[in-house]
């Protein structure tokens, strides 16, 4: 190994000395955002979102899960940070939703998702019900904004086939 006192020493070059899990996590990112849905889940536009997302996610090496509840999209992504940022820029311009708010951005504790694009919706899968309900006057959107990131990740994990979960 090169002496760190040398002028051109770069510790990034020596990534092979990192444990395998640390190297994988350093190259993984995750993102959670919510937005107001402007298309019904049973629409042709929703089908287009799903099909285009599966293709694009596969190409970029990103997995994601889109949950729809009470007019709100909750979207969770995992993959290379650069690919996630590319997707985020594209999604921000999509007319099928508005008022996007990023709730979390950072490395995941472990890879949670196994599908290129998963989808769920209430009432079959409900974040509010999973959290034990909401206090009177609190909307699902407000509940998601106030929730702990670990709770959101755990909820998304419960929607994955044959998967145990640990939080971000």
C-alpha positions in Angstrom: 0.0 0.0 0.0 1.2 3.5 -0.8 2.4 5.7 2.1 -0.3 8.4 2.9 2.4 11.0 3.2 3.1 10.8 -0.5 1.8 13.7 -2.5 -0.6 11.7 -4.8 -1.9 9.3 -2.2 -5.7 8.7 -2.6 -7.5 6.5 0.0 -10.4 6.0 -2.4 -8.0 4.0 -4.7 -7.7 1.4 -1.9 -11.3 0.5 -1.7 -10.4 -3.2 -1.8 -9.3 -3.0 1.8 -12.9 -2.2 2.9 -15.1 -5.1 4.1 -17.5 -6.3 1.3 -20.6 -4.9 3.0 -19.0 -1.5 3.7 -18.0 -1.2 0.0 -21.5 -2.1 -1.1 -23.2 0.3 1.2 -20.9 3.1 0.2 -22.1 2.7 -3.3 -25.8 2.5 -2.4 -28.2 5.3 -1.9 -31.8 5.5 -0.8 -34.4 8.2 -1.3 -37.9 8.6 0.1 -40.3 11.3 -1.1 -44.0 12.0 -1.0 -46.1 14.0 -3.5 -49.7 14.6 -4.4 -51.0 12.1 -7.0 -52.8 13.7 -9.9 -53.8 10.5 -11.6 -56.0 7.7 -10.3 -54.3 4.4 -9.6 -56.6 2.6 -12.0 -55.8 4.9 -14.9 -53.8 4.3 -18.1 -51.3 6.9 -16.9 -50.6 4.9 -13.7 -49.9 1.8 -15.8 -47.5 3.9 -17.9 -45.7 5.1 -14.7 -45.3 1.5 -13.6 -44.1 0.1 -17.0 -41.7 2.9 -17.7 -40.3 2.8 -14.2 -39.6 -0.9 -14.4 -37.6 -0.5 -17.6 -35.8 2.6 -16.4 -35.0 1.3 -13.0 -33.6 -1.9 -14.4 -31.4 0.0 -16.8 -30.1 2.2 -14.0 -29.7 -0.5 -11.4 -32.3 1.1 -9.1 -35.1 -0.7 -7.2 -38.2 1.2 -6.0 -41.6 0.9 -4.4 -44.5 3.3 -5.1 -47.3 3.4 -2.5 -50.5 5.3 -3.1 -52.7 6.3 -0.2 -55.5 8.8 0.0 -54.2 10.9 -3.0 -50.5 10.8 -1.9 -47.6 9.0 -3.5 -44.9 7.6 -1.2 -41.9 6.5 -3.2 -38.9 4.7 -1.9 -35.7 4.1 -4.1 -32.5 2.2 -3.6 -29.5 2.1 -5.9 -26.4 4.0 -7.1 -26.7 7.6 -5.7 -26.1 9.1 -9.2 -28.8 7.0 -10.7 -31.2 8.0 -7.9 -30.5 11.7 -8.5 -31.1 11.3 -12.3 -34.4 9.7 -11.5 -35.3 12.4 -9.0 -34.7 15.2 -11.6 -36.9 13.4 -14.1 -39.6 12.7 -11.6 -39.7 16.3 -10.4 -40.8 17.3 -13.9 -43.6 14.7 -14.2 -47.1 16.2 -14.5 -48.8 13.3 -12.9 -47.9 14.5 -9.4 -47.1 17.8 -7.6 -45.7 19.2 -4.4 -42.9 16.7 -4.1 -41.1 16.6 -0.7 -38.0 14.6 -0.1 -38.2 13.0 3.4 -34.9 11.1 3.4 -31.8 10.8 1.3 -28.8 8.7 2.3 -27.3 5.2 2.4 -29.6 2.4 3.4 -28.7 0.0 6.2 -29.2 -2.8 3.8 -30.9 -3.4 0.5 -34.6 -3.8 1.2 -36.2 -4.0 -2.3 -36.0 -7.0 -4.6 -38.1 -5.8 -7.5 -37.3 -3.1 -10.1 -40.6 -1.5 -9.3 -43.1 -2.5 -6.7 -46.6 -1.0 -6.2 -49.1 -0.9 -3.4 -52.2 1.1 -2.4 -54.6 1.6 0.4 -56.9 0.1 1.6 -55.1 -3.3 0.9 -51.9 -1.8 2.3 -52.3 1.2 4.5 -49.6 3.2 6.2 -52.1 4.8 8.6 -53.6 1.4 9.6 -50.1 -0.1 9.9 -49.1 2.8 12.3 -52.2 2.2 14.4 -54.3 5.0 12.9 -54.0 8.7 13.0 -55.1 11.2 15.6 -58.2 13.1 14.6 -57.6 15.8 12.0 -54.3 14.3 10.8 -54.1 13.4 7.1 -52.1 10.6 5.7 -49.8 13.2 4.2 -49.2 14.8 7.5 -48.7 11.4 9.1 -46.0 10.5 6.6 -44.3 13.9 7.0 -44.1 13.4 10.8 -43.2 9.7 10.7 -39.8 8.4 11.6 -37.9 7.3 8.5 -37.3 3.9 10.1 -41.1 3.4 10.4 -41.6 4.3 6.7 -38.8 1.9 5.7 -40.2 -0.8 7.9 -43.7 -0.3 6.3 -42.3 -0.5 2.8 -40.4 -3.7 3.9 -43.7 -5.3 5.0 -44.9 -4.9 1.4 -42.0 -6.9 0.0 -42.5 -10.7 -0.6 -40.6 -12.9 1.9 -38.6 -10.1 3.4 -37.6 -9.3 7.0 -36.7 -5.6 7.6 -34.2 -3.5 9.4 -34.5 0.3 9.3 -32.4 2.8 7.4 
